Amino acid sequence: MILLEGALESSMSNSDIFTHVYSRTGNNLKELVYYTTKQDEFMKILNGALEKHDVFPIEINFYEDREWTDFKKVLKDFKKK
């Protein structure tokens, strides 16, 4: 996980193609959430960031979330009452 995060952080930190929104860790899982409107370009950048590494056991899912509903829910979950 540390190798994966390092590769992503060093190669994917500055882009106008996507935004790293948040990361979540728990239940033996690590979730990295990015928002993009250009999936093909995002995948090219992601593959380029990981091309010098062995294959990582990751799953990639794309969802349409134009209103950033998922991120708003995460913010609400951490908001003080």
Distance bins in CASP14 RR format, pairs under 12 A and 6 or more apart:
PFRMAT RR
TARGET T0000
AUTHOR 0000-0000-0000
RMODE 2
METHOD distances of the structure
MODEL  1
1 7 0 0 0 0 0 1 0 0 0 0 0
1 8 0 0 0 0 0 1 0 0 0 0 0
1 23 0 0 0 0 0 1 0 0 0 0 0
1 25 0 0 0 0 1 0 0 0 0 0 0
1 26 0 0 0 0 0 1 0 0 0 0 0
1 28 0 0 0 0 0 1 0 0 0 0 0
1 29 0 0 0 0 0 1 0 0 0 0 0
1 30 1 0 1 0 0 0 0 0 0 0 0
1 31 0 0 0 0 0 1 0 0 0 0 0
1 32 0 0 0 0 0 1 0 0 0 0 0
1 56 0 0 0 0 1 0 0 0 0 0 0
1 57 0 0 0 0 0 1 0 0 0 0 0
1 58 0 0 0 0 0 1 0 0 0 0 0
2 8 0 0 0 0 0 1 0 0 0 0 0
2 9 0 0 0 0 0 1 0 0 0 0 0
2 30 0 0 0 0 0 1 0 0 0 0 0
2 53 0 0 0 0 0 1 0 0 0 0 0
2 56 0 0 0 0 0 1 0 0 0 0 0
3 9 0 0 0 0 0 1 0 0 0 0 0
3 10 0 0 0 0 0 1 0 0 0 0 0
3 49 0 0 0 0 0 1 0 0 0 0 0
3 50 0 0 0 0 1 0 0 0 0 0 0
3 52 0 0 0 0 0 1 0 0 0 0 0
3 53 1 0 0 1 0 0 0 0 0 0 0
3 54 0 0 0 0 1 0 0 0 0 0 0
3 55 0 0 0 0 0 1 0 0 0 0 0
3 56 1 0 0 1 0 0 0 0 0 0 0
3 58 0 0 0 0 0 1 0 0 0 0 0
4 10 0 0 0 0 0 1 0 0 0 0 0
4 11 0 0 0 0 0 1 0 0 0 0 0
4 12 0 0 0 0 0 1 0 0 0 0 0
4 23 0 0 0 0 0 1 0 0 0 0 0
4 30 0 0 0 0 1 0 0 0 0 0 0
4 32 0 0 0 0 1 0 0 0 0 0 0
4 46 0 0 0 0 0 1 0 0 0 0 0
4 49 0 0 0 0 1 0 0 0 0 0 0
4 50 1 0 0 1 0 0 0 0 0 0 0
4 53 1 0 0 1 0 0 0 0 0 0 0
4 54 0 0 0 0 0 1 0 0 0 0 0
4 55 0 0 0 0 0 1 0 0 0 0 0
4 56 1 0 1 0 0 0 0 0 0 0 0
4 57 0 0 0 0 1 0 0 0 0 0 0
4 58 1 0 0 1 0 0 0 0 0 0 0
5 11 0 0 0 0 0 1 0 0 0 0 0
5 12 0 0 0 0 0 1 0 0 0 0 0
5 13 0 0 0 0 0 1 0 0 0 0 0
5 20 0 0 0 0 0 1 0 0 0 0 0
5 23 0 0 0 0 1 0 0 0 0 0 0
5 25 0 0 0 0 0 1 0 0 0 0 0
5 30 1 0 0 1 0 0 0 0 0 0 0
5 31 0 0 0 0 0 1 0 0 0 0 0
5 32 1 0 0 1 0 0 0 0 0 0 0
5 49 0 0 0 0 0 1 0 0 0 0 0
5 50 0 0 0 0 0 1 0 0 0 0 0
5 53 0 0 0 0 0 1 0 0 0 0 0
5 56 0 0 0 0 0 1 0 0 0 0 0
5 58 0 0 0 0 0 1 0 0 0 0 0
6 12 0 0 0 0 1 0 0 0 0 0 0
6 13 0 0 0 0 0 1 0 0 0 0 0
6 32 0 0 0 0 0 1 0 0 0 0 0
6 49 0 0 0 0 1 0 0 0 0 0 0
6 50 0 0 0 0 0 1 0 0 0 0 0
6 52 0 0 0 0 0 1 0 0 0 0 0
6 53 0 0 0 0 1 0 0 0 0 0 0
6 56 0 0 0 0 0 1 0 0 0 0 0
7 13 0 0 0 0 0 1 0 0 0 0 0
7 32 0 0 0 0 0 1 0 0 0 0 0
7 45 0 0 0 0 0 1 0 0 0 0 0
7 46 0 0 0 0 1 0 0 0 0 0 0
7 47 0 0 0 0 0 1 0 0 0 0 0
7 48 0 0 0 0 1 0 0 0 0 0 0
7 49 1 0 1 0 0 0 0 0 0 0 0
7 50 1 0 1 0 0 0 0 0 0 0 0
7 51 0 0 0 0 1 0 0 0 0 0 0
7 52 1 0 0 1 0 0 0 0 0 0 0
7 53 1 0 1 0 0 0 0 0 0 0 0
7 54 0 0 0 0 0 1 0 0 0 0 0
7 56 0 0 0 0 1 0 0 0 0 0 0
7 58 0 0 0 0 0 1 0 0 0 0 0
8 15 0 0 0 0 0 1 0 0 0 0 0
8 18 0 0 0 0 0 1 0 0 0 0 0
8 20 0 0 0 0 1 0 0 0 0 0 0
8 23 0 0 0 0 1 0 0 0 0 0 0
8 30 0 0 0 0 0 1 0 0 0 0 0
8 32 1 0 0 1 0 0 0 0 0 0 0
8 34 0 0 0 0 1 0 0 0 0 0 0
8 42 0 0 0 0 0 1 0 0 0 0 0
8 45 0 0 0 0 1 0 0 0 0 0 0
8 46 1 0 0 1 0 0 0 0 0 0 0
8 47 0 0 0 0 0 1 0 0 0 0 0
8 48 0 0 0 0 0 1 0 0 0 0 0
8 49 1 0 1 0 0 0 0 0 0 0 0
8 50 1 0 0 1 0 0 0 0 0 0 0
8 53 0 0 0 0 0 1 0 0 0 0 0
8 56 0 0 0 0 1 0 0 0 0 0 0
8 58 0 0 0 0 0 1 0 0 0 0 0
9 20 0 0 0 0 1 0 0 0 0 0 0
9 23 0 0 0 0 0 1 0 0 0 0 0
9 32 0 0 0 0 0 1 0 0 0 0 0
9 49 0 0 0 0 1 0 0 0 0 0 0
10 48 0 0 0 0 0 1 0 0 0 0 0
10 49 1 0 0 1 0 0 0 0 0 0 0
10 50 0 0 0 0 0 1 0 0 0 0 0
10 52 0 0 0 0 0 1 0 0 0 0 0
10 53 0 0 0 0 0 1 0 0 0 0 0
11 20 0 0 0 0 0 1 0 0 0 0 0
11 44 0 0 0 0 0 1 0 0 0 0 0
11 45 1 0 0 1 0 0 0 0 0 0 0
11 46 0 0 0 0 1 0 0 0 0 0 0
11 47 0 0 0 0 0 1 0 0 0 0 0
11 48 1 0 0 1 0 0 0 0 0 0 0
11 49 1 1 0 0 0 0 0 0 0 0 0
11 50 0 0 0 0 1 0 0 0 0 0 0
11 51 0 0 0 0 1 0 0 0 0 0 0
11 52 0 0 0 0 1 0 0 0 0 0 0
11 53 0 0 0 0 0 1 0 0 0 0 0
12 18 1 0 0 1 0 0 0 0 0 0 0
12 19 0 0 0 0 0 1 0 0 0 0 0
12 20 1 0 0 1 0 0 0 0 0 0 0
12 32 0 0 0 0 1 0 0 0 0 0 0
12 34 0 0 0 0 1 0 0 0 0 0 0
12 36 0 0 0 0 0 1 0 0 0 0 0
12 41 0 0 0 0 0 1 0 0 0 0 0
12 42 0 0 0 0 1 0 0 0 0 0 0
12 43 0 0 0 0 0 1 0 0 0 0 0
12 44 0 0 0 0 0 1 0 0 0 0 0
12 45 1 0 0 1 0 0 0 0 0 0 0
12 46 1 0 0 1 0 0 0 0 0 0 0
12 47 0 0 0 0 0 1 0 0 0 0 0
12 48 0 0 0 0 1 0 0 0 0 0 0
12 49 1 0 1 0 0 0 0 0 0 0 0
12 50 0 0 0 0 1 0 0 0 0 0 0
13 19 0 0 0 0 0 1 0 0 0 0 0
13 20 1 0 0 1 0 0 0 0 0 0 0
13 34 0 0 0 0 0 1 0 0 0 0 0
13 45 0 0 0 0 0 1 0 0 0 0 0
13 49 0 0 0 0 1 0 0 0 0 0 0
14 20 0 0 0 0 0 1 0 0 0 0 0
14 45 0 0 0 0 0 1 0 0 0 0 0
15 34 0 0 0 0 1 0 0 0 0 0 0
15 35 0 0 0 0 0 1 0 0 0 0 0
15 36 0 0 0 0 1 0 0 0 0 0 0
15 38 0 0 0 0 1 0 0 0 0 0 0
15 41 0 0 0 0 1 0 0 0 0 0 0
15 42 0 0 0 0 1 0 0 0 0 0 0
15 44 0 0 0 0 0 1 0 0 0 0 0
15 45 1 0 0 1 0 0 0 0 0 0 0
15 46 0 0 0 0 0 1 0 0 0 0 0
15 49 0 0 0 0 0 1 0 0 0 0 0
16 36 0 0 0 0 0 1 0 0 0 0 0
16 37 0 0 0 0 0 1 0 0 0 0 0
16 38 0 0 0 0 1 0 0 0 0 0 0
16 41 0 0 0 0 1 0 0 0 0 0 0
16 42 0 0 0 0 0 1 0 0 0 0 0
16 45 0 0 0 0 0 1 0 0 0 0 0
17 34 0 0 0 0 1 0 0 0 0 0 0
17 35 0 0 0 0 0 1 0 0 0 0 0
17 36 1 0 1 0 0 0 0 0 0 0 0
17 37 0 0 0 0 1 0 0 0 0 0 0
17 38 1 0 1 0 0 0 0 0 0 0 0
17 39 0 0 0 0 1 0 0 0 0 0 0
17 40 0 0 0 0 1 0 0 0 0 0 0
17 41 1 0 1 0 0 0 0 0 0 0 0
17 42 1 0 1 0 0 0 0 0 0 0 0
17 43 0 0 0 0 0 1 0 0 0 0 0
17 44 0 0 0 0 1 0 0 0 0 0 0
17 45 1 0 0 1 0 0 0 0 0 0 0
17 46 0 0 0 0 0 1 0 0 0 0 0
18 32 0 0 0 0 0 1 0 0 0 0 0
18 33 0 0 0 0 0 1 0 0 0 0 0
18 34 1 0 1 0 0 0 0 0 0 0 0
18 35 1 0 0 1 0 0 0 0 0 0 0
18 36 1 1 0 0 0 0 0 0 0 0 0
18 37 0 0 0 0 1 0 0 0 0 0 0
18 38 1 0 0 1 0 0 0 0 0 0 0
18 39 0 0 0 0 1 0 0 0 0 0 0
18 40 0 0 0 0 0 1 0 0 0 0 0
18 41 0 0 0 0 1 0 0 0 0 0 0
18 42 1 0 1 0 0 0 0 0 0 0 0
18 43 0 0 0 0 0 1 0 0 0 0 0
18 44 0 0 0 0 0 1 0 0 0 0 0
18 45 1 0 0 1 0 0 0 0 0 0 0
18 46 0 0 0 0 1 0 0 0 0 0 0
18 49 0 0 0 0 0 1 0 0 0 0 0
18 62 0 0 0 0 0 1 0 0 0 0 0
19 32 0 0 0 0 0 1 0 0 0 0 0
19 33 0 0 0 0 1 0 0 0 0 0 0
19 34 1 0 0 1 0 0 0 0 0 0 0
19 35 1 0 1 0 0 0 0 0 0 0 0
19 36 1 0 0 1 0 0 0 0 0 0 0
19 37 0 0 0 0 0 1 0 0 0 0 0
19 38 0 0 0 0 0 1 0 0 0 0 0
19 42 0 0 0 0 0 1 0 0 0 0 0
19 65 0 0 0 0 0 1 0 0 0 0 0
19 68 0 0 0 0 1 0 0 0 0 0 0
19 71 0 0 0 0 1 0 0 0 0 0 0
20 31 0 0 0 0 0 1 0 0 0 0 0
20 32 1 0 0 1 0 0 0 0 0 0 0
20 33 1 0 0 1 0 0 0 0 0 0 0
20 34 1 0 1 0 0 0 0 0 0 0 0
20 35 0 0 0 0 1 0 0 0 0 0 0
20 36 0 0 0 0 0 1 0 0 0 0 0
20 42 0 0 0 0 0 1 0 0 0 0 0
20 45 0 0 0 0 0 1 0 0 0 0 0
20 46 0 0 0 0 0 1 0 0 0 0 0
20 71 0 0 0 0 0 1 0 0 0 0 0
21 31 0 0 0 0 0 1 0 0 0 0 0
21 32 0 0 0 0 1 0 0 0 0 0 0
21 33 1 0 1 0 0 0 0 0 0 0 0
21 34 1 0 0 1 0 0 0 0 0 0 0
21 35 1 0 1 0 0 0 0 0 0 0 0
21 36 0 0 0 0 0 1 0 0 0 0 0
21 63 0 0 0 0 0 1 0 0 0 0 0
21 65 0 0 0 0 1 0 0 0 0 0 0
21 68 1 0 0 1 0 0 0 0 0 0 0
21 69 0 0 0 0 0 1 0 0 0 0 0
21 70 0 0 0 0 1 0 0 0 0 0 0
21 71 1 0 1 0 0 0 0 0 0 0 0
21 72 0 0 0 0 0 1 0 0 0 0 0
21 73 0 0 0 0 0 1 0 0 0 0 0
21 74 0 0 0 0 1 0 0 0 0 0 0
21 75 0 0 0 0 0 1 0 0 0 0 0
22 30 0 0 0 0 0 1 0 0 0 0 0
22 31 0 0 0 0 1 0 0 0 0 0 0
22 32 0 0 0 0 1 0 0 0 0 0 0
22 33 1 0 1 0 0 0 0 0 0 0 0
22 34 0 0 0 0 1 0 0 0 0 0 0
22 35 0 0 0 0 1 0 0 0 0 0 0
22 68 0 0 0 0 0 1 0 0 0 0 0
22 70 0 0 0 0 1 0 0 0 0 0 0
22 71 1 0 0 1 0 0 0 0 0 0 0
22 72 0 0 0 0 0 1 0 0 0 0 0
22 73 0 0 0 0 0 1 0 0 0 0 0
22 74 1 0 1 0 0 0 0 0 0 0 0
22 75 0 0 0 0 1 0 0 0 0 0 0
22 77 0 0 0 0 0 1 0 0 0 0 0
22 78 0 0 0 0 1 0 0 0 0 0 0
23 29 0 0 0 0 0 1 0 0 0 0 0
23 30 1 0 0 1 0 0 0 0 0 0 0
23 31 1 0 0 1 0 0 0 0 0 0 0
23 32 1 0 1 0 0 0 0 0 0 0 0
23 33 1 0 0 1 0 0 0 0 0 0 0
23 34 0 0 0 0 1 0 0 0 0 0 0
23 74 0 0 0 0 0 1 0 0 0 0 0
24 30 1 0 0 1 0 0 0 0 0 0 0
24 31 1 0 1 0 0 0 0 0 0 0 0
24 32 0 0 0 0 1 0 0 0 0 0 0
24 33 1 0 0 1 0 0 0 0 0 0 0
24 70 0 0 0 0 0 1 0 0 0 0 0
24 71 0 0 0 0 0 1 0 0 0 0 0
24 73 0 0 0 0 0 1 0 0 0 0 0
24 74 1 0 0 1 0 0 0 0 0 0 0
24 77 0 0 0 0 0 1 0 0 0 0 0
24 78 0 0 0 0 0 1 0 0 0 0 0
25 31 1 0 0 1 0 0 0 0 0 0 0
25 32 0 0 0 0 1 0 0 0 0 0 0
28 57 0 0 0 0 0 1 0 0 0 0 0
29 57 0 0 0 0 0 1 0 0 0 0 0
29 58 0 0 0 0 0 1 0 0 0 0 0
29 59 0 0 0 0 1 0 0 0 0 0 0
30 56 0 0 0 0 0 1 0 0 0 0 0
30 57 0 0 0 0 0 1 0 0 0 0 0
30 58 0 0 0 0 1 0 0 0 0 0 0
30 59 0 0 0 0 0 1 0 0 0 0 0
31 58 0 0 0 0 0 1 0 0 0 0 0
31 59 0 0 0 0 1 0 0 0 0 0 0
31 60 0 0 0 0 0 1 0 0 0 0 0
31 61 0 0 0 0 1 0 0 0 0 0 0
31 70 0 0 0 0 0 1 0 0 0 0 0
31 74 0 0 0 0 0 1 0 0 0 0 0
32 46 0 0 0 0 0 1 0 0 0 0 0
32 49 0 0 0 0 0 1 0 0 0 0 0
32 56 0 0 0 0 0 1 0 0 0 0 0
32 58 0 0 0 0 1 0 0 0 0 0 0
32 59 0 0 0 0 0 1 0 0 0 0 0
32 60 0 0 0 0 1 0 0 0 0 0 0
32 61 0 0 0 0 0 1 0 0 0 0 0
33 60 0 0 0 0 0 1 0 0 0 0 0
33 61 0 0 0 0 0 1 0 0 0 0 0
33 62 0 0 0 0 0 1 0 0 0 0 0
33 63 0 0 0 0 1 0 0 0 0 0 0
33 65 0 0 0 0 1 0 0 0 0 0 0
33 68 0 0 0 0 0 1 0 0 0 0 0
33 70 1 0 0 1 0 0 0 0 0 0 0
33 71 1 0 0 1 0 0 0 0 0 0 0
33 73 0 0 0 0 0 1 0 0 0 0 0
33 74 0 0 0 0 1 0 0 0 0 0 0
34 41 0 0 0 0 0 1 0 0 0 0 0
34 42 1 0 0 1 0 0 0 0 0 0 0
34 43 0 0 0 0 0 1 0 0 0 0 0
34 45 0 0 0 0 1 0 0 0 0 0 0
34 46 0 0 0 0 1 0 0 0 0 0 0
34 49 0 0 0 0 0 1 0 0 0 0 0
34 60 0 0 0 0 1 0 0 0 0 0 0
34 61 0 0 0 0 0 1 0 0 0 0 0
34 62 0 0 0 0 1 0 0 0 0 0 0
34 63 0 0 0 0 0 1 0 0 0 0 0
34 65 0 0 0 0 0 1 0 0 0 0 0
34 70 0 0 0 0 0 1 0 0 0 0 0
34 71 0 0 0 0 0 1 0 0 0 0 0
35 42 0 0 0 0 1 0 0 0 0 0 0
35 62 0 0 0 0 0 1 0 0 0 0 0
35 63 0 0 0 0 1 0 0 0 0 0 0
35 64 0 0 0 0 0 1 0 0 0 0 0
35 65 1 0 0 1 0 0 0 0 0 0 0
35 66 0 0 0 0 1 0 0 0 0 0 0
35 67 0 0 0 0 0 1 0 0 0 0 0
35 68 1 0 0 1 0 0 0 0 0 0 0
35 69 0 0 0 0 0 1 0 0 0 0 0
35 70 0 0 0 0 1 0 0 0 0 0 0
35 71 1 0 0 1 0 0 0 0 0 0 0
36 42 1 0 1 0 0 0 0 0 0 0 0
36 43 0 0 0 0 1 0 0 0 0 0 0
36 44 0 0 0 0 0 1 0 0 0 0 0
36 45 0 0 0 0 1 0 0 0 0 0 0
36 46 0 0 0 0 1 0 0 0 0 0 0
36 60 0 0 0 0 0 1 0 0 0 0 0
36 62 0 0 0 0 1 0 0 0 0 0 0
36 63 0 0 0 0 0 1 0 0 0 0 0
36 64 0 0 0 0 0 1 0 0 0 0 0
36 65 0 0 0 0 0 1 0 0 0 0 0
36 66 0 0 0 0 0 1 0 0 0 0 0
37 62 0 0 0 0 0 1 0 0 0 0 0
37 64 0 0 0 0 1 0 0 0 0 0 0
37 65 0 0 0 0 0 1 0 0 0 0 0
37 66 0 0 0 0 1 0 0 0 0 0 0
38 44 0 0 0 0 1 0 0 0 0 0 0
38 45 0 0 0 0 1 0 0 0 0 0 0
38 46 0 0 0 0 0 1 0 0 0 0 0
38 62 0 0 0 0 0 1 0 0 0 0 0
39 45 0 0 0 0 0 1 0 0 0 0 0
39 46 0 0 0 0 0 1 0 0 0 0 0
39 60 0 0 0 0 1 0 0 0 0 0 0
39 61 0 0 0 0 0 1 0 0 0 0 0
39 62 1 0 1 0 0 0 0 0 0 0 0
39 63 0 0 0 0 0 1 0 0 0 0 0
39 64 0 0 0 0 0 1 0 0 0 0 0
40 46 0 0 0 0 0 1 0 0 0 0 0
40 47 0 0 0 0 0 1 0 0 0 0 0
40 62 0 0 0 0 0 1 0 0 0 0 0
41 47 0 0 0 0 0 1 0 0 0 0 0
41 48 0 0 0 0 0 1 0 0 0 0 0
42 48 0 0 0 0 0 1 0 0 0 0 0
42 49 0 0 0 0 0 1 0 0 0 0 0
42 60 0 0 0 0 1 0 0 0 0 0 0
42 62 0 0 0 0 1 0 0 0 0 0 0
43 49 0 0 0 0 0 1 0 0 0 0 0
43 50 0 0 0 0 0 1 0 0 0 0 0
43 60 1 0 0 1 0 0 0 0 0 0 0
43 62 0 0 0 0 1 0 0 0 0 0 0
44 50 0 0 0 0 0 1 0 0 0 0 0
44 51 0 0 0 0 0 1 0 0 0 0 0
45 51 0 0 0 0 0 1 0 0 0 0 0
46 53 0 0 0 0 0 1 0 0 0 0 0
46 56 0 0 0 0 0 1 0 0 0 0 0
46 58 0 0 0 0 1 0 0 0 0 0 0
46 60 1 0 0 1 0 0 0 0 0 0 0
46 62 0 0 0 0 0 1 0 0 0 0 0
47 53 0 0 0 0 0 1 0 0 0 0 0
47 55 0 0 0 0 0 1 0 0 0 0 0
47 56 0 0 0 0 0 1 0 0 0 0 0
47 58 0 0 0 0 0 1 0 0 0 0 0
47 60 0 0 0 0 0 1 0 0 0 0 0
49 56 0 0 0 0 0 1 0 0 0 0 0
49 58 0 0 0 0 0 1 0 0 0 0 0
50 56 1 0 0 1 0 0 0 0 0 0 0
50 58 0 0 0 0 1 0 0 0 0 0 0
50 60 0 0 0 0 0 1 0 0 0 0 0
61 70 0 0 0 0 0 1 0 0 0 0 0
63 69 0 0 0 0 1 0 0 0 0 0 0
63 70 1 0 0 1 0 0 0 0 0 0 0
63 71 0 0 0 0 0 1 0 0 0 0 0
64 70 0 0 0 0 0 1 0 0 0 0 0
65 71 1 0 0 1 0 0 0 0 0 0 0
65 72 0 0 0 0 1 0 0 0 0 0 0
65 73 0 0 0 0 0 1 0 0 0 0 0
65 74 0 0 0 0 0 1 0 0 0 0 0
67 73 0 0 0 0 0 1 0 0 0 0 0
68 74 0 0 0 0 1 0 0 0 0 0 0
68 75 0 0 0 0 1 0 0 0 0 0 0
68 76 0 0 0 0 0 1 0 0 0 0 0
69 75 0 0 0 0 0 1 0 0 0 0 0
69 76 0 0 0 0 0 1 0 0 0 0 0
70 76 0 0 0 0 0 1 0 0 0 0 0
70 77 0 0 0 0 0 1 0 0 0 0 0
71 77 0 0 0 0 0 1 0 0 0 0 0
71 78 0 0 0 0 0 1 0 0 0 0 0
72 78 0 0 0 0 0 1 0 0 0 0 0
72 79 0 0 0 0 0 1 0 0 0 0 0
73 79 0 0 0 0 0 1 0 0 0 0 0
END
